[in-house]
């Protein structure tokens, strides 16, 4: 009897372990539009939506992770928001795909800018995280709170004498993540390869960008989790140079109205 119980326990352990190491998670993201960056007429500013809601999926198996946008879910609009008054908001990022190899600490991103596709390779750049004892339950999983500071550079766009100007501004944002070790895969929105468990909720810059896991499935088609190949191959540094060059071309060729592309 003892031998039978041991075998049953081993089978149960292996079954549970297999379930937690692969799956699919659907996230909702609410992104607050940075309208304060734009020097536009107040009547036009009043027409600009305050936020945008999209859905994304995260697929994981064998320590490989794929993050991508879900088209035709409950996403708002088709990627463009026309605010009137000569202002057009174009949302970038809906065609982007990110692949992570957690064993090798590498990532490959497919990025799109002005209908041009790029495949960008980089290492997973880990941040310093503070793990707290604060917990809560998310989708029936006990989750633990972790905080970090993210330093990034954004472009502040203003209109001066009818000309759009872009000024690099350094930002430091507080990041709050809720992760669960019930699903011991180091993955999640924007910060795969960072924490010892799956991120189920994420808040960046005090609500500027918020992700919530909506559903978790223990099954996944592992064949879909592969590196993107469609685009010009660049390193992260090369892509930054290319992106800045394209943005400068857009600025020079912009008509009298403002055509603003938001990388979200």
Buried (B, 14 or more C-beta within 10 A) or exposed (E): EEEEEEEEEEEEEEEEEEEBBBBBBBBBBBBBBBBEBBEBEEEBBEBBEEEBEBBBBBBBBEBBBBBBBBEEBEBEEEBEBEBEBEBBBBBBBBBBBBBBBBEEEBBBBBBBBEEEBBBBBBEBEEEEBEEEEEEEEBBEBEBBBBBBEBEEEBEBBEEEEEEBEBEEEEEEBEBBBBBBBBBEBBBBBBBBBBBBBBBBBBBBBEEBBBBBBBEBEEEBEBEEBEBBEEBEEBEEEBBEEBBEEBBEEBBEEEEEEBBBBBEB
